[in-house]
Amino acid sequence: MKMHEIQEKETEKAIIFCPIEKDSDKAYQFAEISRLCFSAQMEVVKIFSQGIDAFNRRTIMGSGKLEEIKAFLKENPCDTLVVDFQLTGSQLRNISEELGIKVLDRILLIIDIFALNAKSSEGKIEVKLAQNKYLLTRLSSLQGSFGRFGGKGAGMRGPGETKLELDRRKLEKEIITLEKEIEKIKASRRQNRVLREKNGIKSVVLGGYTNAGKSTIFNLLTRENIYADDKLFATLDTTSRRLFLDDGQFCLLTDTVGFISKLPHELVESFSSTLEEVQTADLVLHVVDVADEFYEKNIQITNEILDGLGATKNRIVILNKCDKLKKPVEIKQNQILFSALDKKNAEKLKNFIKKALY
């Protein structure tokens, strides 16, 4: 298997195709996939959409829509088509051959953003495993297809980057090796949890929709300086620090990977060691960007994921970035308005945490 590390920062021009399901929020879908493309260092030129009832098994989109996109590309050359849907290998290949450009589906786009932002050895292992599992199910259809586009840019980078000149047995063998590495990480974390529980140390996890400000809040509460940026999945690596409360009490505060709608199962499986921190926490600090026009939808998505993981119902909802609010919002039980710009909020939040834990 040929592995490569590409440190390019060129912005690719991309168009998006969104299959629209019945009763779906079209504006929310457009906004989310556009932000994902931005986080993958792509410039979105245009968004195309079509009702899912026009589904074509070969290319997802109908023939008329395919011709419309072809005509647009003749006048406006672009590097990549992003399809906001989970595609098979043959569908990826068919669309790419029809349009003559690189094609990414939603899963590969999100995995690519993870690959771009993975810094720790654990994060790189988890991303590589997700990439390999994605490739394995599409190997025969994708063989050699991406090589025509130079092997660079979105969908082609990270610790598991490859030009798809692969052997299925080698790929399966590497997946087994990576899974064993993750099991070692899980075992180490479980041992740490046993020691923590033995010593009566409570665990608090920051969770929520990606880019809600979890890492910024983590830095404020713990006086750390971990990386934070205004992009989706800017922070992937799990970081834990002691958070000191009043009367000499403290808990262990952990910053984890953010969530998103339709989180690919490849990432859920690969990041299982990270997500175990959410599953076993005594308290979840559910961080929400309350200034986002879709913040209520983001709360719903995060709650569904947390419930699916079996996370504790002991949760505090932090309505973050309240300094950017243009109109009042309703504050419900176990919710707190918060702005990292006002450091007085840190003490107020610590009191909330203490009451929820003890």
ChimeraX attribute file (.defattr): number of C-alpha atoms within 10 A of each C-alpha:
attribute: neighborCount
match mode: 1-to-1
recipient: residues
	/A:1	14
	/A:2	10
	/A:3	13
	/A:4	16
	/A:5	13
	/A:6	15
	/A:7	11
	/A:8	10
	/A:9	10
	/A:10	9
	/A:11	15
	/A:12	19
	/A:13	18
	/A:14	24
	/A:15	26
	/A:16	24
	/A:17	22
	/A:18	22
	/A:19	21
	/A:20	20
	/A:21	12
	/A:22	10
	/A:23	6
	/A:24	9
	/A:25	11
	/A:26	14
	/A:27	9
	/A:28	14
	/A:29	15
	/A:30	18
	/A:31	11
	/A:32	16
	/A:33	22
	/A:34	23
	/A:35	16
	/A:36	19
	/A:37	24
	/A:38	18
	/A:39	22
	/A:40	27
	/A:41	20
	/A:42	22
	/A:43	19
	/A:44	21
	/A:45	14
	/A:46	16
	/A:47	17
	/A:48	14
	/A:49	16
	/A:50	16
	/A:51	13
	/A:52	15
	/A:53	12
	/A:54	14
	/A:55	14
	/A:56	12
	/A:57	12
	/A:58	14
	/A:59	19
	/A:60	24
	/A:61	23
	/A:62	18
	/A:63	12
	/A:64	9
	/A:65	16
	/A:66	16
	/A:67	14
	/A:68	12
	/A:69	20
	/A:70	16
	/A:71	12
	/A:72	14
	/A:73	16
	/A:74	10
	/A:75	8
	/A:76	13
	/A:77	14
	/A:78	20
	/A:79	19
	/A:80	25
	/A:81	24
	/A:82	23
	/A:83	27
	/A:84	22
	/A:85	16
	/A:86	16
	/A:87	20
	/A:88	18
	/A:89	20
	/A:90	17
	/A:91	21
	/A:92	24
	/A:93	23
	/A:94	19
	/A:95	21
	/A:96	19
	/A:97	13
	/A:98	12
	/A:99	18
	/A:100	18
	/A:101	19
	/A:102	26
	/A:103	27
	/A:104	25
	/A:105	21
	/A:106	21
	/A:107	23
	/A:108	24
	/A:109	23
	/A:110	25
	/A:111	24
	/A:112	26
	/A:113	26
	/A:114	28
	/A:115	28
	/A:116	24
	/A:117	21
	/A:118	23
	/A:119	14
	/A:120	12
	/A:121	11
	/A:122	19
	/A:123	21
	/A:124	21
	/A:125	21
	/A:126	29
	/A:127	28
	/A:128	24
	/A:129	27
	/A:130	28
	/A:131	29
	/A:132	20
	/A:133	19
	/A:134	20
	/A:135	21
	/A:136	18
	/A:137	13
	/A:138	17
	/A:139	20
	/A:140	15
	/A:141	16
	/A:142	22
	/A:143	17
	/A:144	14
	/A:145	18
	/A:146	22
	/A:147	16
	/A:148	11
	/A:149	15
	/A:150	10
	/A:151	18
	/A:152	18
	/A:153	23
	/A:154	27
	/A:155	26
	/A:156	26
	/A:157	24
	/A:158	26
	/A:159	23
	/A:160	22
	/A:161	22
	/A:162	23
	/A:163	22
	/A:164	20
	/A:165	15
	/A:166	17
	/A:167	14
	/A:168	14
	/A:169	10
	/A:170	10
	/A:171	18
	/A:172	14
	/A:173	11
	/A:174	16
	/A:175	19
	/A:176	12
	/A:177	13
	/A:178	19
	/A:179	16
	/A:180	12
	/A:181	15
	/A:182	21
	/A:183	14
	/A:184	13
	/A:185	15
	/A:186	17
	/A:187	13
	/A:188	12
	/A:189	16
	/A:190	16
	/A:191	12
	/A:192	12
	/A:193	18
	/A:194	11
	/A:195	12
	/A:196	15
	/A:197	12
	/A:198	9
	/A:199	9
	/A:200	10
	/A:201	16
	/A:202	18
	/A:203	24
	/A:204	25
	/A:205	24
	/A:206	26
	/A:207	28
	/A:208	29
	/A:209	27
	/A:210	24
	/A:211	23
	/A:212	28
	/A:213	25
	/A:214	29
	/A:215	27
	/A:216	21
	/A:217	23
	/A:218	24
	/A:219	17
	/A:220	17
	/A:221	21
	/A:222	15
	/A:223	12
	/A:224	13
	/A:225	11
	/A:226	13
	/A:227	12
	/A:228	17
	/A:229	12
	/A:230	11
	/A:231	16
	/A:232	24
	/A:233	25
	/A:234	21
	/A:235	24
	/A:236	25
	/A:237	21
	/A:238	16
	/A:239	15
	/A:240	17
	/A:241	16
	/A:242	15
	/A:243	18
	/A:244	16
	/A:245	14
	/A:246	10
	/A:247	6
	/A:248	6
	/A:249	11
	/A:250	15
	/A:251	20
	/A:252	17
	/A:253	24
	/A:254	24
	/A:255	27
	/A:256	23
	/A:257	24
	/A:258	22
	/A:259	20
	/A:260	19
	/A:261	16
	/A:262	12
	/A:263	14
	/A:264	17
	/A:265	12
	/A:266	20
	/A:267	20
	/A:268	15
	/A:269	15
	/A:270	22
	/A:271	21
	/A:272	18
	/A:273	22
	/A:274	24
	/A:275	19
	/A:276	16
	/A:277	24
	/A:278	26
	/A:279	19
	/A:280	18
	/A:281	20
	/A:282	21
	/A:283	23
	/A:284	27
	/A:285	22
	/A:286	23
	/A:287	29
	/A:288	28
	/A:289	27
	/A:290	23
	/A:291	18
	/A:292	15
	/A:293	11
	/A:294	14
	/A:295	16
	/A:296	13
	/A:297	15
	/A:298	23
	/A:299	18
	/A:300	13
	/A:301	18
	/A:302	23
	/A:303	19
	/A:304	13
	/A:305	18
	/A:306	21
	/A:307	12
	/A:308	10
	/A:309	16
	/A:310	13
	/A:311	21
	/A:312	15
	/A:313	12
	/A:314	13
	/A:315	21
	/A:316	20
	/A:317	21
	/A:318	26
	/A:319	22
	/A:320	24
	/A:321	20
	/A:322	21
	/A:323	14
	/A:324	12
	/A:325	14
	/A:326	8
	/A:327	7
	/A:328	7
	/A:329	12
	/A:330	7
	/A:331	11
	/A:332	8
	/A:333	8
	/A:334	12
	/A:335	17
	/A:336	19
	/A:337	18
	/A:338	25
	/A:339	21
	/A:340	19
	/A:341	14
	/A:342	10
	/A:343	12
	/A:344	11
	/A:345	17
	/A:346	18
	/A:347	13
	/A:348	12
	/A:349	18
	/A:350	16
	/A:351	14
	/A:352	15
	/A:353	19
	/A:354	15
	/A:355	9
	/A:356	15
	/A:357	14
	/A:358	6
